[in-house]
Amino acid sequence: MSPAAPAADLRDWIVGHLDPLEEGGGAVGASDFDLSPHARPAATTPLTPASVLVGLIEREHGYSVLLTKRVDTLRRHAGQIAFPGGRRDPGETPWGAALREAHEEVGLHPDFVTLGGLSSPYQTGTGYLITPVVGFIRPGFDLVPNPDEVADIFETPFGFLMDPANHEEHEREGPDGEKRRFYAMTHEDRFIWGATAGMLRALYTRLYGAAVA
């Protein structure tokens, strides 16, 4: 279904392609190593569970995706674009963590979010297994960035992010000297890359059936 379809129809269609919440996230479905399988580490240590909120906001032009720019002073992923999210507390559900982190990072109250389901679990090169939780955000909310974590809050059109013509492949040299490829999406002056772009690509794959290349 086209991302430009009526919101109600598109919402039901998206939910139909997600895993139910009660499944709680399964095995790794995508990773930072999809384009660089040679760089995948041996599975010797457990991955740290984490969650992000893939927040779809209903606007006049269609859905947009809630994203943040991390502050430059963070120890990891400083200055990068990310979904609201973080590691899960012991006993916490994936969606509970996603809603909690969104409230802590950008002040989004959970009452504005209707949970739709889970996208493909994503393994990062830093040892996390992230469960993307898709939620539909109704307008009327007020957002306030947590100054310790978030430098900026913005929205990017869902249709742009779900258009494979906008899925770029880039290459960089890692700390070990090996070259690694990754997905990126550039919208206006925003360079979305790394795990965030990888999770968006995985969501596109889940919704539209394209094989991860």
N, C-alpha and C positions, 0 to 999 in steps of 0.2 A: 504493500500500500504506500502511496506517495506521502512523504512528510507534509505535503500541502493539503492533505485530505481534511475534512471537518474534524475538529478536535475530538468530539465524542467518539466518532468512528475510529480515529487513529489511536485513541487511548485504549479502547477495547482490543484493537488489533495488537498493539504493543504488549498488553498484559497477556494475551494469548500466546505470545512467543517467549515469555519469561518463565523461570522456575518458580513454583509456589514458595511462599515464605517458609512454610513448615518444613520444606526440604533442607533449609538451613545452609545451602551452598554445598557443592560437591567437590570433586577432584578438580585439579587445575585445568582450565579450559583455554587459557591464553597466557602469554608471558612476555617478559622483556627479551626473551631469547627466540621469539618466533622467526625473526629475520636473521638471526645469528645463532643457529643451533650449536655451532662449535663452541660458543661461550657458556653454554649451560653447565653449571657446576654439578658435581656428583651429589646425589640426594642422600647426604650423610647427616644433616641436622634438620630438626623440625622447623617448619616455617611458622612465623609469628602471625596469628590471625588478626586481620584488620578489616575495616569496612569503609566504604565511601557512599555518599548519597549522590546518585545521578538524578538531580532534581529537574523535572520538566515543568516549566512555567507556562501557563496558558496566556498567550498574548493575542492581540488582534491579527497579527501576521502569521500566527501559528505558535507551536511550542518553541521555547528557547531553553537553553541548558544553563543552569547556575554553575558558575566557576569562580575560582578565587586565584589571586596571585599571592604567593607566599612572601613573607618579609625576607629581606636579604640577610638577616642576622641568624636565621635558623641553622642548626648544625648540619641538617641534611636537606637537600632539594631546595636550597635557598633561592628565592626569586622565581621559582617555577610556577606554572599554572597547574592547578589541582582542583579536584572535587573536594568539598568539605568531607573530612573523614580522618580516621586514625586507627590506632590499635584497639582491639576489643578488650574490655575488662573480663576477668574470670567469670564465667557463668552468663555473660551478656550475649544476647542474640545478635546476629549480623545487623538486623534492622534497628534494634535498640541502640547499638553503637553508632550507626549512621545518623540517626536522629539526634542522639546526644551530641555527637561531634559537630553537626550542623548548627545546633543551638549554641554550643560553646564557641565556635569559630566565627559565625556570621550572625548570630542572634535570631535564627529562623525558628519560630515556635512550632513544635510538632503538630499543633492543631491545624496548621495550614497545609499539612502534607497528607496525602492519601497514598498509601503504599501500593505499588503495583506488582512487585515480584523481584526476583533476583536475576541478574545477568551472569555471565560466565566468570567463575573465580579466576583471579589473575595473580600470577607469581611475579614478584619484582626481583631485580638483581640484588637488592639489599636484604633479601630474606623474608619478605612478607608474602602472605597469601591473602589477597584483598577480595572481599565479596562486594561487588557493586550492587547496591540496593536502589532500584528505580522507584521514584516517588513523584507523584503529580502535585504540583504546588499551586494552590489557588491564589489569585491576586489579592492584594490588600495587606500584605505583610510589610514589616519594617525590618531592615537589616542593619546591623552594626558590626563592623569588623573587630575582632579581637586583636588589639595592636601588637600583641606578642607573637601572633602567628600569621595574620592576614594583612597584606598591604592594600589590596583592592578586591572588590567584588564586582562581577560583571556577568552579562548574559551573552551567549552566542546562539544564533539560530540553529535549531535542531536539524532543519533541512540541509543547511550547509555542512554540518558535521556528519550527516548520513549520506552525503554525496561522495561516492568513491573517487570522483575526479579531484576532490580536495584532499585525498589521502596521499600525502607525500611520503617518499622514502628518503631518509637521510643517513649519513654515515659519519661516525666520529671515532677517534682513537681513544680507547679506554685506558685506565691507569696502568694496565698490564702491557700496553703497547699494541694490543690487538684492535683491529677495526671492527666496529659493531654497527649494524644497521637498525633503524628504528622508524616508527611511524611518526608523522607530524601533520598538523593542520594549521595553516596560517590564515587567520581571519582579521582583516584590518591590520592593526599593529600588534596583534596577539599571536605568539608562537606557542602552540599547544603541542607538546611532545612528550616522549617518555611514557611512563605508565598511564598517564591520563589519556594520551592519544591511543595507546594500545588498548585500553578499556573501551574507548569509543569505537575503535576498529572492531573489537570483539562484539560489541553491541550491534554494529552494522551487520556483521557476519551472521549473528543470531537472528536478526530481523529479516534480512534480505537474502540469506543463504549463500553468500559468496564465500569461497574458500579463503582461509587466511594464507596469503602467499609469503 
